[in-house]
Amino acid sequence: MNGLAEPLPSNRSKALIALWVGAIYLGLQRKPHWVATLPAIFMTMVTFTYILNAPIGFGLSMNLSYLGAGLVTTAAIVAFAYTLRKRLAGGIEIEVDEKVPAAS
């Protein structure tokens, strides 16, 4: 152990899901979604590399883990872009329950 605290895989998975949900939300609101998309891409690669490589996961070699995580990450990016483009083209917008007052 190198003295650094390593987040549990379940915490990484929660962060991964939250980042992708946030990226979709921001994209649908036509706001700069990159603030969530770039960390989501990074977390997808890290999380799936760990799952594929760890003895508690699939126990694959590091090279195969990188390859598999890269494929999953690429699929996530494609799914994100496809979903966002399809929803924006269809005119689907998220309804907000409460109006937030503008900053004065």
Secondary structure, DSSP 8 states (H G I E B T S, - for coil): --S-----HHHHHHHHHHHHHHHHHHHHTTS-THHHHHHHHHHHHHHHHHHHHSTTTT---HHHHHHHHHHHHHHHHHHHHHHHHHHHHTT-----SS------
